[in-house]
Structures are given as structure tokens and as C-alpha cells.
């Protein structure tokens, strides 16, 4: 069903598409048994801030052999970042490569970029002195997107078993404390991609 912008009741794991996007990568949302375990809060299928949800991945696809492939490159995440830090207009202009998932759901409208509109106000990034995308701003956008997809009626640092502070910190650590030279190179390349 379509999301009601005036109600959060039909979001979160109760909504098949939101649940798919929120599902931790270690679980298979397409398996109806797994879906019911997650919805029921089974101890062996808890959703916590220690797991990365599918909405962080390019085209909502995960390579479990190389979990960082496509990580933080989802069009919905980029649009959320742009909406927060630049403007809703810039978010609508960005379409990435279209994050269509296996369910035929498209988080964008196609095409790389649309015609630019002129802005008359300073954007948040300018106001706070953010000159480049960094891991903390990506983590903040991920937290906001996760909350928007959830069924929580109000903001709280903990949503069931999911702790937003842990989630935020894990993403920041990914960017700021990569283990080893190869990981550091990959993080630099990812930040370069974000700053293109």
C-alpha cells in the first residue's frame, strides 16, 4: 500500500516495502518466515543498531562476500543527505542510476540529473560550514532516513531494540576508523564519490 504522509502507522516492518528497506543485511526479507520473525521480535532476529539495513546499499543489493560493495551508495540515502544539507530541490534533481530493486520499486524517477532550479536561500551545509560530504553527515542522513521509514510516532534515541546512537556511531567508525590501508583507500574513494 501507498504510504500515508499524515500517518506513520503503516510504515516500518509492518509495511512490506519499508520493512524490506529496513531489514538488516544478514536477514532475507523475501523469506516470509524471516519476515514474521522480525515483525514478532524474535530474539534470534532482532533488529539493532549494530546491523546495516538494506537502504544503505546501491540498488538495495548486498554482496555478502564483500559487504562493503555498494555500501552508502543508495540513491534514497543520497537524496536524504541532499534534502537535509543542500535543499529539497537538489534532492529532487538527483536521480543517481535509479535504485530499482527486485520488487520493481524505484526510489528515483530515472536519469542522472534534472534541470537545475535557482535557489534564493543558503542551504544548511553552507550555514554550518560543511564544504564536503563526510562520514558524520552521511551517518546523520542515514539516521534520519531510518527514522522516516520506521513506524515510530516520535523521535527517540531507542526504537524497540534499535539504538540510533549505536547506528550513528557504527557508521562514523566505518568512515573514521577503517581497519588497514585497503579499507582506508576504499573509504577515501567512497567519500570522493559522494563529493563528485
NORZI-V538527 format. One record per residue. SS is DSSP state (hx for helix, st for strand, lp for the rest). OMEGA is omega as a letter, one per 30 degrees, with the letter a starting at -180 (none if undefined). D_FIRST is the distance of its C-alpha to the first C-alpha in whole Angstrom. Layout:
BEGIN
ss:SS omega:OMEGA d_first:D_FIRST
ss:SS omega:OMEGA d_first:D_FIRST
END
This chain:
BEGIN
ss:lp omega:l d_first:0
ss:lp omega:l d_first:4
ss:lp omega:l d_first:6
ss:lp omega:a d_first:9
ss:lp omega:a d_first:12
ss:lp omega:a d_first:14
ss:lp omega:l d_first:13
ss:lp omega:a d_first:13
ss:lp omega:a d_first:12
ss:lp omega:l d_first:8
ss:lp omega:l d_first:10
ss:hx omega:a d_first:13
ss:hx omega:l d_first:13
ss:hx omega:l d_first:11
ss:lp omega:a d_first:8
ss:hx omega:a d_first:9
ss:hx omega:l d_first:9
ss:hx omega:l d_first:11
ss:hx omega:l d_first:13
ss:hx omega:a d_first:14
ss:hx omega:a d_first:15
ss:hx omega:a d_first:17
ss:lp omega:l d_first:18
ss:st omega:a d_first:22
ss:lp omega:a d_first:23
ss:lp omega:l d_first:26
ss:lp omega:l d_first:23
ss:lp omega:a d_first:21
ss:lp omega:a d_first:17
ss:lp omega:l d_first:17
ss:lp omega:a d_first:19
ss:hx omega:l d_first:18
ss:hx omega:l d_first:21
ss:hx omega:l d_first:21
ss:hx omega:l d_first:17
ss:hx omega:l d_first:18
ss:hx omega:l d_first:21
ss:hx omega:a d_first:20
ss:hx omega:a d_first:17
ss:hx omega:l d_first:21
ss:lp omega:l d_first:23
ss:lp omega:a d_first:25
ss:hx omega:l d_first:28
ss:hx omega:l d_first:28
ss:hx omega:l d_first:25
ss:lp omega:l d_first:25
ss:lp omega:a d_first:23
ss:lp omega:l d_first:26
ss:lp omega:l d_first:27
ss:lp omega:a d_first:29
ss:lp omega:l d_first:26
ss:lp omega:l d_first:25
ss:st omega:a d_first:21
ss:hx omega:a d_first:20
ss:hx omega:l d_first:19
ss:hx omega:a d_first:23
ss:st omega:l d_first:23
ss:hx omega:a d_first:24
ss:hx omega:l d_first:21
ss:hx omega:a d_first:19
ss:lp omega:a d_first:22
ss:lp omega:l d_first:25
ss:lp omega:a d_first:29
ss:lp omega:l d_first:30
ss:lp omega:a d_first:33
ss:lp omega:a d_first:33
ss:lp omega:a d_first:30
ss:lp omega:l d_first:31
ss:lp omega:a d_first:31
ss:lp omega:a d_first:28
ss:st omega:a d_first:28
ss:lp omega:l d_first:27
ss:lp omega:a d_first:26
ss:lp omega:a d_first:22
ss:hx omega:l d_first:22
ss:hx omega:l d_first:19
ss:hx omega:l d_first:22
ss:hx omega:l d_first:24
ss:hx omega:l d_first:22
ss:hx omega:l d_first:22
ss:hx omega:a d_first:26
ss:hx omega:l d_first:27
ss:hx omega:a d_first:24
ss:hx omega:a d_first:26
ss:hx omega:l d_first:30
ss:lp omega:l d_first:30
ss:lp omega:l d_first:28
ss:hx omega:l d_first:25
ss:hx omega:l d_first:26
ss:hx omega:l d_first:27
ss:hx omega:a d_first:24
ss:hx omega:l d_first:23
ss:hx omega:a d_first:26
ss:st omega:l d_first:25
ss:lp omega:l d_first:23
ss:lp omega:l d_first:25
ss:lp omega:l d_first:25
ss:lp omega:a d_first:21
ss:lp omega:l d_first:19
ss:st omega:a d_first:17
ss:lp omega:a d_first:17
ss:lp omega:a d_first:17
ss:lp omega:a d_first:13
ss:lp omega:l d_first:14
ss:lp omega:a d_first:12
ss:st omega:a d_first:15
ss:lp omega:l d_first:15
ss:lp omega:a d_first:18
ss:lp omega:l d_first:19
ss:lp omega:a d_first:22
ss:lp omega:a d_first:26
ss:lp omega:a d_first:28
ss:st omega:l d_first:28
ss:lp omega:l d_first:28
ss:lp omega:a d_first:31
ss:lp omega:l d_first:32
ss:lp omega:a d_first:32
ss:lp omega:l d_first:35
ss:lp omega:a d_first:34
ss:lp omega:a d_first:37
ss:lp omega:l d_first:36
ss:lp omega:l d_first:37
ss:lp omega:a d_first:34
ss:hx omega:a d_first:33
ss:hx omega:l d_first:35
ss:hx omega:a d_first:38
ss:hx omega:a d_first:38
ss:lp omega:l d_first:38
ss:lp omega:l d_first:40
ss:lp omega:a d_first:38
ss:lp omega:l d_first:39
ss:lp omega:l d_first:37
ss:lp omega:l d_first:34
ss:lp omega:a d_first:35
ss:hx omega:a d_first:34
ss:hx omega:l d_first:33
ss:hx omega:l d_first:31
ss:hx omega:l d_first:29
ss:hx omega:l d_first:29
ss:hx omega:l d_first:28
ss:hx omega:l d_first:25
ss:hx omega:l d_first:24
ss:hx omega:a d_first:24
ss:hx omega:l d_first:22
ss:hx omega:l d_first:19
ss:hx omega:l d_first:19
ss:hx omega:l d_first:19
ss:hx omega:l d_first:16
ss:hx omega:a d_first:14
ss:lp omega:l d_first:15
ss:lp omega:a d_first:14
ss:lp omega:a d_first:18
ss:lp omega:a d_first:19
ss:lp omega:l d_first:22
ss:lp omega:l d_first:24
ss:lp omega:a d_first:26
ss:lp omega:l d_first:28
ss:st omega:l d_first:27
ss:st omega:a d_first:23
ss:lp omega:l d_first:24
ss:lp omega:a d_first:26
ss:st omega:l d_first:25
ss:st omega:a d_first:27
ss:hx omega:l d_first:27
ss:hx omega:l d_first:30
ss:hx omega:l d_first:31
ss:hx omega:l d_first:28
ss:hx omega:a d_first:30
ss:hx omega:l d_first:33
ss:hx omega:l d_first:32
ss:hx omega:l d_first:31
ss:hx omega:l d_first:34
ss:hx omega:l d_first:36
ss:hx omega:a d_first:35
ss:hx omega:a d_first:36
ss:hx omega:a d_first:39
ss:lp omega:a d_first:40
ss:lp omega:a d_first:40
ss:lp omega:l d_first:42
ss:hx omega:a d_first:45
ss:hx omega:a d_first:46
ss:hx omega:l d_first:43
ss:hx omega:l d_first:40
ss:hx omega:l d_first:42
ss:hx omega:l d_first:42
ss:hx omega:l d_first:38
ss:hx omega:l d_first:37
ss:hx omega:l d_first:39
ss:hx omega:l d_first:38
ss:hx omega:l d_first:34
ss:hx omega:l d_first:35
ss:hx omega:l d_first:37
ss:hx omega:l d_first:34
ss:hx omega:a d_first:32
ss:lp omega:l d_first:35
ss:lp omega:none d_first:36
END
